[in-house]
Amino acid sequence: MSRALEAGELVLLTDRKGRRYLIKLEEGREFHTHAGSVGHNALIGGAEGVQVRTSRNAELTVWRPTLSDYVLKMPRGAQVVYPKDSAAIVMQADVFPGARVLESGVGSGALSLSLLRAGAEVLGYEIREDFAQQAVENVRGFLGAEEAGRYRVEVRDCYQGIEAEGLDRVVLDLPEPWQAVLHAGASLRPGGILVAYTPSIVQAARLREACEAGAWAQTSTVEILHRGWHIKGDAVRPEHRMVGHTGFVTTARRLAD
Ligand code: SAH
């Protein structure tokens, strides 16, 4: 069902050149770009997908932002997990509604948003207080305070231990995830899944060694290659540029004792 855009909502404005602007609608305000301005009132009460003209006759289209639109625009302290990888992590970790997930570190909360969107109850461990706060703000900014009720972040060092039992999933984005493997094993229920994201394959290899030394099985490491295609008439080919590397996704499942 379509619902009119309201003041207080976040919207994404896109132009013909592919530029994207994330703004919060406020009664009486103006949005300015070098391509002219548009009043928020021209958007409030309207639908998504509406095209408006700026004062300099440029065309802008208004949308509610998708999760990936938001993540790429939200304030970031730490490097975020990119949407292509977050999507894979959610699937590899088999996150389900109500799943009890420990996530560390939470950084800017990009991955947290995907875990929460999949319905998980997320407990975050983040060593930096400023990042912990930013993550909570970012999550509230997209999901709203009510849904963010499934999200709690504690300022803690994950290498020192995980104070939880019977977790369904542990999701790590830490420089040295192998330092958390024993703790993850102690906190996960049998059959629980550990997923770790690491920019370097050396980190992934060290993590795999740590898993081999413990009660883990079904281990795998993958990278997600995401290549866009240019499709225009008969010119149909891969895009010339792509993001060649982000990180590796390593998965393991906890055996019974
Ligand atoms: N996945 C996050 C980005 C995480 S960046 C996102 O998508 O937004 C890695 C984070 O791990 C940083 O915020 C860093 O402060 C935190 N960190 C590093 N070592 C840690 C530790 N031992 N315990 C908890 N958090 C840690």
Boltz pocket constraint, residues with backbone or C-beta under 6 A from the ligand:
constraints:
  - pocket:
      binder: B
      contacts: [[A, 78], [A, 79], [A, 80], [A, 81], [A, 104], [A, 105], [A, 106], [A, 107], [A, 108], [A, 109], [A, 110], [A, 111], [A, 112], [A, 125], [A, 126], [A, 127], [A, 128], [A, 131], [A, 156], [A, 157], [A, 158], [A, 159], [A, 173], [A, 174], [A, 175]]
      max_distance: 6.0
